[in-house]
Amino acid sequence: MEALSAGYCIYINTLLEGEVPSVRDGEDKPWVFATRVEAEREIADNTITRLQEFMDGERDFEDAMTVEEYIVEVDVLPDGSVIDADGNHFGSRRVSGHAS
């Protein structure tokens, strides 16, 4: 498969699936940011939200301060799926014909 373009995804390391994109679009495909700065701003915005939830008493301090997301450069394929430098391929997690 030939890559259509390059971009950046926000990943998280999970216990069950390992390293996976954590931000997805309405079709459950990995959300691709055009620049690293856009992805960094998304992580910063999420951090600000968690800190505000701490200030409002909705989240504990350690949880609010912990940033587990990180940025990975990816190749974006014509179908919207992505491939990272380790060769991991991520597309929509929906089963064809069973969209919710």
Secondary structure, DSSP 8 states (H G I E B T S, - for coil): ----EEEEEEEEEETTTEEEE--B-TTS-B--BSSHHHHHHHHHHHHHHHHHHHHTTSS-HHHHH----EEEEEEE-TTS-EEETT--EE---S-TT---
